[in-house]
Amino acid sequence: MFMFILLLQVSLVFCSCRDGFQRHGDKCYHFSEDKESFASAQVICNQFNGHLAEVLTQEELIYVDSQVKLRHNDYYWIGLTDLLEQDIWTWFTSGTKLDQALTNWAPHEPTSDGGQFCVLISSNGDWHDGYCSDLHHFVCEYSDVTTEVIG
């Protein structure tokens, strides 16, 4: 009887981020200098094989807020919206519902005013719902982890 032992090693490989992006953990982020609507910002992020940022951990919340504060550039789109169902906030790309523990809503936000379906982070770190057609800076992200199987 032959016995084969297969040694399988899985490792995570981090590559360098594209020009204009910066690494945080296993993701690369771009904080735009130009202004776009929510939809146009999403298209631009898609062109980099990414999407508007989704804040899914406390660490990401702290990082994204701190980076926006450093830039003093008004407001930045992130990938949060209630376009599908009013007052049910979900991340546009993943469809993940918002964890309320991972928010930083400004006082009296979200407003639930008609038409304000997309979320922005202000330069003081507060979150606001806004009109998706308004032009603002934006935050793109993409995962920079590849799995390499050796063996």
Rosetta blueprint (number, residue, H / E / L):
1 M L
2 F L
3 M L
4 F L
5 I L
6 L L
7 L L
8 L L
9 Q E
10 V E
11 S E
12 L E
13 V E
14 F E
15 C L
16 S L
17 C L
18 R L
19 D L
20 G L
21 F L
22 Q E
23 R E
24 H E
25 G L
26 D L
27 K E
28 C E
29 Y E
30 H E
31 F E
32 S L
33 E L
34 D L
35 K L
36 E E
37 S L
38 F H
39 A H
40 S H
41 A H
42 Q H
43 V H
44 I H
45 C H
46 N H
47 Q H
48 F L
49 N L
50 G L
51 H E
52 L E
53 A L
54 E L
55 V L
56 L L
57 T L
58 Q H
59 E H
60 E H
61 L H
62 I H
63 Y H
64 V H
65 D H
66 S H
67 Q H
68 V H
69 K H
70 L H
71 R H
72 H L
73 N L
74 D L
75 Y E
76 Y E
77 W E
78 I E
79 G E
80 L E
81 T E
82 D L
83 L L
84 L L
85 E L
86 Q L
87 D L
88 I L
89 W L
90 T E
91 W E
92 F L
93 T L
94 S L
95 G L
96 T L
97 K E
98 L L
99 D L
100 Q H
101 A H
102 L H
103 T L
104 N L
105 W E
106 A L
107 P L
108 H L
109 E L
110 P L
111 T L
112 S L
113 D L
114 G L
115 G L
116 Q E
117 F E
118 C E
119 V E
120 L E
121 I E
122 S E
123 S L
124 N L
125 G L
126 D L
127 W E
128 H E
129 D E
130 G E
131 Y E
132 C L
133 S L
134 D L
135 L L
136 H E
137 H E
138 F E
139 V E
140 C E
141 E E
142 Y E
143 S E
144 D L
145 V E
146 T E
147 T E
148 E E
149 V E
150 I E
151 G L
